[in-house]
Amino acid sequence: MTGLYILLGIGAVIIIWYISANNKLVALKNNRENAFADIDVQLKQRHDLIPQLISTVKGYMDHEKEVLTRITEARSNAMKAGTINEKVSAENELGAAMGAFNIQVEAYPDLKASTNFMQLQNEISDVENKLAAVRRYFNSATKELNNAIESIPSNLVANMKNMSTQPMFDLGTAQREVMDKVPEIKF
């Protein structure tokens, strides 16, 4: 009889541990998804500003259509992306296109002096700064989830649920330097 109680006690401990580990993984996964929802809000603002910026710039940069086309296509791909990982990849592409665009803008002093362009640049800089902040939060949430997925003993539950580590929202060293740089405003 004592052996039965011991087995029931061990079984209860295992069930309680499993439920606890499962709930922790679910909470961390949901926290990561919530963090990406914050990023999604900023990305929507960015996507809304890009057509305005392109319209303003078209008059100045008629012969730079390749750069504008690349931004338009990257924006379209970013808006079509479905999963978090697809969105991260598409946004990396859009960030690279915007970086190439910023380099081209340097060649147009009249454009840089345009009030509409400056206002849009300031709005985009503000959105990019907010994106950098929410991206850091998202990456922190992703790190916590990945740590739980890889740590013993919660990795046993993660393996049972086919959970795997998730990618960070990393733009690479060059893009990260551009994104974290304080916008430079010249008059």
C-alpha positions as MATLAB code, in Angstrom:
seq = 'MTGLYILLGIGAVIIIWYISANNKLVALKNNRENAFADIDVQLKQRHDLIPQLISTVKGYMDHEKEVLTRITEARSNAMKAGTINEKVSAENELGAAMGAFNIQVEAYPDLKASTNFMQLQNEISDVENKLAAVRRYFNSATKELNNAIESIPSNLVANMKNMSTQPMFDLGTAQREVMDKVPEIKF';
ca = [
       0.000    0.000    0.000;
       2.830    2.380    0.830;
       4.380    1.632   -2.545;
       1.143    2.650   -4.251;
       1.139    5.996   -2.427;
       4.742    6.573   -3.405;
       3.951    5.834   -7.066;
       0.890    8.105   -6.944;
       3.004   10.852   -5.306;
       5.713   10.528   -7.965;
       3.051   10.548  -10.697;
       1.460   13.666   -9.189;
       4.841   15.429   -9.030;
       5.544   14.560  -12.670;
       2.106   15.805  -13.765;
       2.476   19.029  -11.785;
       5.975   19.556  -13.227;
       4.719   18.920  -16.778;
       1.836   21.357  -16.381;
       4.142   23.982  -14.905;
       6.767   23.601  -17.652;
       4.083   23.598  -20.353;
       2.469   26.749  -18.951;
       5.844   28.489  -18.809;
       6.569   27.646  -22.459;
       3.093   28.799  -23.527;
       3.505   32.074  -21.632;
       6.927   32.687  -23.204;
       5.625   31.877  -26.703;
       2.693   34.234  -26.226;
       5.017   36.931  -24.861;
       7.137   36.650  -28.031;
       4.047   36.885  -30.236;
       2.833   39.906  -28.254;
       6.234   41.542  -28.679;
       5.973   41.013  -32.423;
       2.516   42.588  -32.405;
       4.215   45.760  -31.113;
       6.667   45.537  -33.995;
       3.778   45.026  -36.417;
       2.261   48.364  -35.373;
       5.498   50.191  -36.142;
       5.943   48.282  -39.389;
       2.443   49.341  -40.487;
       3.373   52.970  -39.867;
       6.580   52.470  -41.830;
       4.692   50.831  -44.702;
       2.195   53.714  -44.759;
       4.949   56.335  -44.911;
       6.974   54.739  -47.696;
       4.526   55.508  -50.570;
       4.398   59.152  -49.457;
       8.179   59.302  -49.391;
       8.451   57.720  -52.826;
       5.888   60.149  -54.276;
       7.834   63.088  -52.883;
      11.112   61.788  -54.226;
       9.948   60.741  -57.712;
      10.113   64.261  -59.083;
      13.732   64.593  -58.026;
      14.959   61.106  -58.766;
      13.316   60.164  -62.067;
      16.382   58.335  -63.307;
      16.811   56.394  -60.030;
      13.753   54.224  -60.675;
      15.617   51.021  -59.805;
      16.027   52.126  -56.179;
      12.398   53.220  -55.923;
      11.200   49.984  -57.543;
      13.268   47.927  -55.100;
      11.718   49.759  -52.130;
       8.210   49.340  -53.549;
       8.733   45.609  -54.143;
      10.309   45.102  -50.713;
       7.405   46.940  -49.062;
       4.915   44.788  -50.974;
       6.710   41.590  -49.924;
       6.807   42.765  -46.327;
       3.089   43.443  -46.316;
       2.342   39.981  -47.814;
       4.478   38.061  -45.295;
       2.380   35.773  -43.122;
       4.435   34.266  -40.315;
       6.694   36.067  -37.893;
       9.772   34.526  -39.517;
       8.611   35.542  -43.024;
       8.002   39.080  -41.779;
      11.457   39.265  -40.216;
      13.043   38.208  -43.513;
      10.912   40.596  -45.591;
      11.622   43.497  -43.241;
      15.349   42.799  -43.503;
      14.982   43.157  -47.281;
      13.007   46.400  -46.877;
      15.617   47.770  -44.479;
      18.368   47.091  -46.999;
      16.345   48.803  -49.747;
      15.771   51.831  -47.520;
      19.505   51.955  -46.785;
      20.282   52.039  -50.521;
      17.653   54.751  -50.916;
      19.243   56.909  -48.206;
      22.580   56.658  -49.989;
      20.981   57.835  -53.268;
      19.260   60.775  -51.539;
      22.653   62.228  -50.605;
      23.212   63.064  -54.287;
      20.177   65.411  -54.400;
      20.694   68.613  -52.399;
      17.389   70.117  -53.625;
      15.520   67.055  -52.421;
      17.176   67.184  -49.011;
      16.042   70.817  -48.729;
      12.396   70.004  -49.561;
      10.061   70.578  -46.600;
       7.850   67.606  -47.497;
      10.847   65.337  -47.810;
      12.338   66.514  -44.521;
       9.031   65.982  -42.708;
       8.694   62.460  -44.115;
      12.328   61.689  -43.288;
      11.726   62.823  -39.698;
       8.600   60.669  -39.431;
      10.428   57.659  -40.840;
      13.345   58.263  -38.468;
      10.896   58.355  -35.569;
       9.302   55.080  -36.687;
      12.740   53.496  -37.170;
      13.761   54.521  -33.636;
      10.551   53.034  -32.240;
      11.169   49.885  -34.281;
      14.634   49.573  -32.778;
      13.136   49.733  -29.280;
      10.378   47.180  -29.894;
      12.816   44.959  -31.792;
      15.013   44.838  -28.687;
      11.985   43.799  -26.599;
      11.031   41.159  -29.186;
      14.566   39.763  -29.191;
      14.548   39.649  -25.400;
      11.260   37.717  -25.445;
      12.682   35.406  -28.133;
      15.808   34.804  -26.040;
      13.712   33.870  -22.999;
      11.650   31.444  -25.088;
      14.749   29.924  -26.702;
      16.418   29.527  -23.290;
      13.369   27.667  -21.981;
      13.202   25.475  -25.090;
      16.869   24.507  -24.738;
      17.104   24.263  -20.929;
      16.751   21.075  -18.960;
      14.111   19.968  -17.913;
      11.701   22.212  -19.872;
      13.327   21.051  -23.112;
      11.616   17.679  -22.538;
       8.195   19.342  -22.710;
       9.299   21.522  -25.638;
      10.418   18.421  -27.545;
       7.068   16.723  -26.842;
       5.304   19.775  -28.274;
       7.707   19.982  -31.271;
       8.825   23.452  -30.220;
      12.115   24.680  -31.634;
      14.198   27.779  -31.108;
      13.010   30.880  -32.939;
      15.096   33.430  -34.848;
      15.863   36.867  -33.523;
      14.845   39.970  -35.463;
      18.401   40.740  -36.472;
      19.152   43.120  -39.310;
      22.842   42.387  -39.411;
      25.722   44.533  -38.268;
      25.587   47.172  -41.016;
      21.833   47.695  -40.822;
      21.888   47.679  -37.005;
      24.411   50.532  -37.014;
      22.186   52.542  -39.368;
      19.039   51.806  -37.349;
      20.597   52.644  -33.976;
      22.222   55.830  -35.250;
      20.545   59.022  -34.141;
      19.006   60.710  -37.163;
      21.088   63.601  -38.437;
      19.075   66.677  -39.333;
      20.764   69.303  -41.467;
      19.487   72.719  -42.407;
];
